[in-house]
Amino acid sequence: MLATQVDLRDNAGTGTLVRARLVADFPADRLAEVEASWAPWRTRGPAEHTHWDWRNKTDPAALRWLRLFALEHEGVQGLMAVVKEPVPSRLATDAQAVYVSIVETAPWNLMPFTDAPRFSGCGKQLLYAAVAVSAELGLRGRIGLHALPQAEAFYAHCGMTRVRVDVEYGGLVYYELVPEQVEQLRVRCGA
């Protein structure tokens, strides 16, 4: 398990930055622990969050082609799974991207679940991790993902390009971050 330190904003009290661990290759056997802490919160929020269950999305067959990441500070604050092998870019015919298969912030960090989210910055730190994986693979930060409707504004704010509605993927919108937008991501979302 590789871990690096990243900053999250603690919104309880002073709004100070706290050091969290970004864990690469997060162990799948810890997903039941995460689900146990997140599941009670999911019943309080919008219906589109009730389908999440990381154990079902990362079965042993899927884990051969997915890499898990977690943000840890006083528990797991966010999870992400990226596809290990690059996928074709949808914006450039001669390029590849790292595909973000699943990304989720702990429910207590999201406005639909509470009026006072505990930690902010989880989503951006997970996106930065995907960009870093892309850079490691020589793809210059290019990443792609399908966005749930409630997350589209976040990805647009981060400077990602809205490519199209993907009818083959449940009508979700596909977004891609191209190398020229990596710095824009850091400026818009803070680095």
N, C-alpha and C positions, 0 to 999 in steps of 0.2 A: 504494500500500500504506500503510494507516494502522497505526501501532503505538503501544501504550501500555505503560507499565511495570507489572508485577504481581509479587507475591511468591510464590516457591515455597520450600519447606523442603528444604535440602540435607541428606539423611540420612547422607551419607558424612562421618564425623567428628563435628563438633560439633552438627549439626542446626540450623545458622544459616539465616536467611532470605537468599535470593539474589534479585536482580532479573532477571526474565525479560521478554521482549517478547511481548506479545499482539498478533499481527499480524492485522488485518482485511483481507479480500480477498487472502488468501494465494494466490500464483500456482500454478495447477494444474500448470504445467510443472515444478514442484519436487516433485510427488508421487512421481515415480520415485525421486528421491533419498531421500525418506522411506521408501518401501517397501524400498529396498536396505538401509537401516540397521535397519529393524524386522523384516524377514522372517526372518533367522536366529534371532532370539529367539522368534518365534512357534512354531517347531517344538519349543521347550522347554516350552511351557505347555499349558493345557487345549485340547482339541479345538475348543471354541467360538470360539477366537481364530484358528484357522487359515483361516477364510473371509474375513478382512479383506484387502482389496486396494483401497486408495483410488483407484488408477487406474481400476479397473472401476466403482467407485461414483460417479465424477465424470467421466464421459465428456463430450465437448463438448455434447451435447444436454442433459444434466443440469445443466451449469454455467450454462445460461441461467436456471435457476430456483433454483440453490443459491449460497450465499455461503460461502466457506471462511475459517476462522480457524485460526491455529497459535500454539502457545506455543514460543518459542525461547529456549534457554539451553544452551550446549554442544550444539547440535543441536536438532532438533524434539522436544519433550517431550509434545506433545498436539496433536490435530487435531479440528476440528468443522466440520460443514456444516449450515447452517440454510436453510430454505426462504425465499426472498426475499419471497414474498407471504404474508400472514397466512392462517391456516386457522381454521375454526370451533372455538370452545372446546367441549370435551365436558362441561364442568361448568356452563356458563352459556349459555343459548340466545341471548342478545343480545351475546355477546362473541366476540372472536377471540384467537388465540394465535400466537406464533412457534413453528414446529415445528422441533425439532432432529432432523434426518434421520439424522445419524451423529455420534458422538463417540467418541474413542478416546485413551487415554493410552499413551505409549510402553511397550512390554512391560517394560523394565527398571525401570519405576516401579510395577509391580503384583506383589502377593504371589504369585499363582500361578506367576510366572516366576522369582522370586528370593526368598530369605529376607530380603534387605536392599534394598528398593526405594530407588533413588537419590534421586528427587525426589518429594515429596508436595505436594498442593494443585493438581495439574493439572486434575482433574475439576471442582473447585469454581470455579477461575478460568474454565474454559470455560463453565460454567453461568452465572456472573456476566456473561460476554460475551453470552450469549443473552438474559439478562434486560435488559441494556443495549440490545440491538437492539429488544426488545419495547417498552421505554420510549421509544426514539427514534420508534417507529411509533405512539405514543400508546396502547399496549395495557397500560400500567401494570405491566410486568414479567411478564405472563402468558406462560408457555412450556409446551409439551407435547412428549412423546417416547415412544417405545416402548423399553422396557428389556430388555436381555439378562438372562437369569436371574441371572448372576453380579453384575450391577450393581443389582439391585432393592434390596438393603439400603442401598446408598449413596444412592439417590434418596429412599428412605423416611427415612433419617437426615437428609437435607437438608430434610425437611419437605414434600416434594412429595406430592400426593394420589394414591393408587393408585386409578385409575378403574375399570378392568376388564381382563380378559383379552380380547384382540382376536383372535378366530379368523380374521378376514380378513387379519391381519398375522402369520401364522405362529405364533399362540398366544402372542405376546409381550404383556406387561402394559403398558398405556398409563398414564403418569403425567402430571399437570399441576400446575404451580405457579401459584397464583392470586395476585392483587395483595396480598392480606392475608398471604400466606406469604413474601413477598420478604424482609421483615425477619427472619423466622424462619430463612430460608436463611442470611443473613449471621451470625446468632447461632450457629446450630448448626454451620456449616461455617467460621466465622471469616471476617472481611472485612479 
